[in-house]
Amino acid sequence: MDPITIPQPECPETFFPTKAQLMSCFGELANLPAKLQAEIAKLKTQVTSFDLQKELQKIKDDFSKEATELKQKLVAQAMEIEQQIEAELREQIESILAEVEKIKEYLDKIEKTIDSFLASMSTPVYPNLRARVLEWERRITAMTQEFHLYVQTKILELIDSILPLSFEVNVFGLNVDIVKLFSDKDYRDQLKAQIKKDLEEFYAQVEEEYKSFTGYFEFDSSDIKLEVIWSNLMAKLQRGALELLWNAFGDLIDMFEEIWDLLGLPSLPSIADFNVKDMIANAIANFKQEVKDGIAEVKQKVKEKVEKLKAAAKETAEEIKQQLIEEAERIEAEVVAKIEQIKEIMAKIEKILKSFSLSAGSYSFDLEEMIGGEIKDAIDSIERRIDRYVEALRDFGESIPKKIIFDWVEEVMDFFEEIGLGSILDWVTFTFCDFMKLVGVPTSIDLESKFINKLPELPAV
């Protein structure tokens, strides 16, 4: 197998992190063991495809009794060739297996470091699926979400030193303490256990627009539901934290009104609301219902087909048996046609979502910018791409208002300096690169493997 090319992970000095570049690095790396296992399976097939008995039989058929000595020589040669081929192939297999283990150990170490920091990660991620590429996309999504929430909690903690605050945000009927979420592992574990225990109850509270498309098909995984809940919970906590922060800034202005008035600074901007949920609902709700109805119809038709085939298997009269089989084939054709129709609807939904953009103040992003470019999927899945687009729209809809408020903070830093909160600037200018280093994400791939071509390290931004 030819080596794959893996770019070094970027450490972007940005306030709007995207997933594509990190996925091109860690996603490719996470998928490499599966590719190597497939290569091993091919080699094992080659090992067993050399049938010594067949080769010996050919020799026996080709030579007369008088050629005994020559036959024996050829038999010995055949056995030697077989042993040599098998030894070479097994050596290749062992070499690849060693590389697989090396890559897995490297990833295990990185994953353990990152997951121990992130508040919204399950351990293990998708335990019943064990799809490492999906796990890494979830991990990168969690990092981009928690970056925003973490910075907001740190600013709230600073403000709490002079203005007592509550750190609780109500989400899905839970009063979540956003400071404890990061600082108290026991608190975090209890919250995760509660959500896992009442999974269906919490999943029912996720807005329909944000529920996974993947779950519409017979892939109704509790693992995926759990991560959908956490992804949506973190988006809501980010919004709730921004509201706490906005109210705290207003209270500080009231508390130090004289200083504020003397400085003549710009007023606190309102929190922008993109109504992403309504935007998605208005654009694709009808299409989404068509998909759900279509899938329900497909499931019913498949059930009918199975019943017809079962009846045919029990039938003794040949004419009736053939009739039942023909009916089953007709239903199969209807199923295929309906699935093609569903695919066409899904393609329309994807096209609509890709046309969306968000803008407020000086900030404007189209969907490709929100994701950071194309993500190369190990398995082509339009459902997964749609989930990714919806997630990006939702998360950017929450992160742009935060940046507008933070821009205002930089404008009024004279006020915060006067009241003893000048250190807020450290967190207002805290970038995703800073967060990656804090979490423990490596900024270069230092794994040596004959199956990996690494691009040169990127210059610091």
Secondary structure, DSSP 4 states (H G I P E B T S, - for coil): -PPEEEPPPP----SS--SHHHIIIIIHHHHHHHHHHHHHHHHHHHHHH--HHHHHHHHHHHS-GGGHHHHHHHHHHHHHHHHHHHHHHHHHHHHHHHHHHHHHHHHHHHHHHHHHH-SS--SSSSTTT--HHHHHHHHHHHHHHHHHHHHHHHHHHHHHTTS----EEEETTEEEEHHHHHH-HHHHHHHHHHHHHTHHHHHTTS-GGGS-GGGGSS---HHHHHHHHHHHHHHHHHHHHHHHHHHHHHHHHHHTHHHHHHHTPPPPPPPP---HHHHHHHHHHHHHHHHHHHHHHHHHHHHHHHHHHHHHHH---HHHHHHHHHHHHHHHHHHHHHHHHHHHHHHHHHHHHHT-EEEETTEEEEHHHHHTS----SS--HHHHHHHHHHHHHHHHHHHHHHHHHHHHHHTHHHHHHTT-TTHHHHHT--HHHHHHHHT--SS-----TTEEEPPPPPP-
